[in-house]
Amino acid sequence: MISSQTSSSLADNVLAAIQSVVGFGPVSLHEPSFDGNELQYLKECIDSTYVSSVGKFVDKFEKDLATYTGAKFAISVVNGTASLHISLKLAGVQSGDEVLLPALTFVATANAITYCGAIPHFADSEDATLGIDVLKLREYLNKTTSQESDKCINKITGRVIRALIPMHTFGHPSDIDGLLSIANDFNIILIEDAAESLGSFYSGQHTGTFGLLGTLSFNGNKTITTGGGGAILTNDEGLARRAKHLTTTAKLPHAWEFRHDEIGYNYRMPNINAALGCAQLEQLPSKLKAKRELFLRYQNAFKNLKGVKLFSEPMNCQSNYWLQTLLLDEIESKFRDNILSVSNNSEIMTRPVWVPMNELEPFNDSPSMDLANAKLLSQRIINIPSSPSIVLRAK
Ligand SMILES: *Cc1c(COP(=O)(O)O)cnc(C)c1O
């Protein structure tokens, strides 16, 4: 038994383990599949001529989303980034505010903050959830903020920290109880970036329904897709009404007059995309079942492999397993790129996690706490093929 592996043996072993589950390439990281009423609904939509900004599929998709997630209201929009932008505006995020978010997220979370003229402020991540490290964030906020007339002030920059956006990484819920208590104790508004976690539950409640607002994405690589699309979730009727208004050019209802009472956005989801969404949402349970089955198969394939572990759902959570995730032991992280190259050369698509936001040019000057673990995680994470079709097609 050799104690430390060579890079080639680890990469070959990882490739063999993936192939024992997915077969030989080409296999993509996450591909959409359309196995239900998609064509029928799209035809209905086209036959009706209502393919654009209004129609019955938009209304149905929003109703079905609210029913599935348990949110009182769901407002569909053109993509997940737009849902973040509008949620931040609705939460009152203003130019010059700071908004906390994990450094380890997709760039859309940080971008949406800058669309409001606000400044992203990066938090570290923990191994247990791959989301924000709550203990470390609380300690940091205790040291670096003060409360002034019920506002959280960053003592270093003098700016208001208005909101906190946790992101449920690869569909694994963050420590929501811990985050809610930070939001409560420090007077910060919680908005959940649940773009990756449709079908994921924390203590039996759907992710994206804990914060004042939550956001979803239906991009082509997500668990279900509308081509491009997103949604805002909220339990607040006033915010839901404002979300619809702001995302539909802020036009006042009238039989013929074009009167807009504020600067709005053309962020609505077209009816033809919603038609696709209605059909996809019907298949969400079967996709989730297949993704969980895929996790179990990988778990079996990786159980005896040293140096790497398959990430599984956090305690008290039911994850959608959007992207299956390998976590390299710290000492093996130097082999990450070798593993990526060996698998991709064999047409088995694998990917590293995002470059931490604080390392991206546009965010070089953004405030942040110590991000040592986000940095480490970014070198240890590898996503492996995760499509439900891997399981569904083999039947
Ligand atoms: C996909 C995603 C979004 C939204 O992306 P869109 O492509 O705009 O729908 C936002 N945040 C995270 C973490 C995502 O993964």
The ligand as an SDF file (V2000), in Angstrom:
LIG
                    3D

 15 15  0  0  0  0  0  0  0  0999 V2000
  -27.2630   30.1700  -12.3710 C   0  0  0  0  0  0  0  0  0  0  0  0
  -26.9960   31.0660  -11.2510 C   0  0  0  0  0  0  0  0  0  0  0  0
  -27.5450   32.3730  -11.1760 C   0  0  0  0  0  0  0  0  0  0  0  0
  -28.4180   32.9840  -12.2130 C   0  0  0  0  0  0  0  0  0  0  0  0
  -27.9970   32.8020  -13.4800 O   0  0  0  0  0  0  0  0  0  0  0  0
  -28.8120   33.1890  -14.8010 P   0  0  0  0  0  0  0  0  0  0  0  0
  -27.9510   32.5850  -15.8550 O   0  0  0  0  0  0  0  0  0  0  0  0
  -28.8900   34.6660  -14.8540 O   0  0  0  0  0  0  0  0  0  0  0  0
  -30.1820   32.5570  -14.7590 O   0  0  0  0  0  0  0  0  0  0  0  0
  -27.2890   33.1290  -10.0340 C   0  0  0  0  0  0  0  0  0  0  0  0
  -26.5470   32.6570   -9.0300 N   0  0  0  0  0  0  0  0  0  0  0  0
  -26.0150   31.4130   -9.0540 C   0  0  0  0  0  0  0  0  0  0  0  0
  -25.2290   30.9460   -7.8860 C   0  0  0  0  0  0  0  0  0  0  0  0
  -26.2090   30.5880  -10.1650 C   0  0  0  0  0  0  0  0  0  0  0  0
  -25.6590   29.3690  -10.1730 O   0  0  0  0  0  0  0  0  0  0  0  0
  1  2  1  0
  2  3  1  0
  2 14  2  0
  3  4  1  0
  3 10  2  0
  4  5  1  0
  5  6  1  0
  6  7  2  0
  6  8  1  0
  6  9  1  0
 10 11  1  0
 11 12  2  0
 12 13  1  0
 12 14  1  0
 14 15  1  0
M  END
$$$$
